[in-house]
């Protein structure tokens, strides 16, 4: 009987830890979501910082966030056309 209780307890702990891991992964995914071009136009300082970060790390250049920051800077300094 005691063996069954231990197995049940371990199974419960594994399920709880799995649930926490899924929740954490979803929070990270939302935090890493790319900001829009409009957001970067309204936050030029952040667009410049992101553009510098993307320039320093060529692996990031093709990400949506880097492209949006660059496009926002182009709009801010060249105009909308």
N, C-alpha and C positions, 0 to 999 in steps of 0.2 A: 504494500500500500504506500509506503513511504517513497518507493522508487517512482511510482506513478505521479506522486505529488511533485517530485523534483523535476520530472520530465515536463509536466504541465507548466511549472514555474519557468523553466528555461524556454519553453516554446512561447510563453507569454512575453518574456523579456525580448526575445528575438523579434516578435511582431511589433512590439512598442518601438524598438530601435529602428526597425525598417520604416515605420510610419514617420518618425522624426527625420529620418534621412530624406524621405520623399518631400516632406514639407520644406526642409532646408534647401533642397535642390530647386524647388519652385521659387523660393524667395530669391535665390541667387540668379535664377534665370530672369526674373522680373527686374532685378537691380541692373542686370547687364543689357537690358533692352536699349536699343539705339534711340537716341533723342532725335526729334524731328528737325528739319531745316529751319522751320519757324522758331523753334525753341533756341537754336543756335543764333539765329538772326537777333533775337531778343536778348541773348546772353553772349555778346561778342567776346568777352574775356574768356569764357569757357570754350568758345569755338577756337580761339587762338591757342589755348592750352591743349585742347584735343588735337588740333592740327600739328602742334609741335610733337606731341606724343606719337602721333601717327608717322610723322617724318622721321623720328628717331627709331621707330620700330617698323621696318618695311613689311613685316608680316601682318600688320594691322591696316595697312593702306587700303586694302580691298574691302574692309568691313563697312557696313552701312553707316555706322556712327562716324567713321572718318570721312566718308564721302559726303555725308550731310554737313559736317563741320566745314569742310572745304567749300562746298556749294554756298553755305551761308556766308562765309567770308567773301566769296566772289560777289554775292549779291550786295553785301554791306559796302564793299569798296568800289565796285564797278557800277552798281545800280541794278535794277531789276531785269534789264534786258540783256 
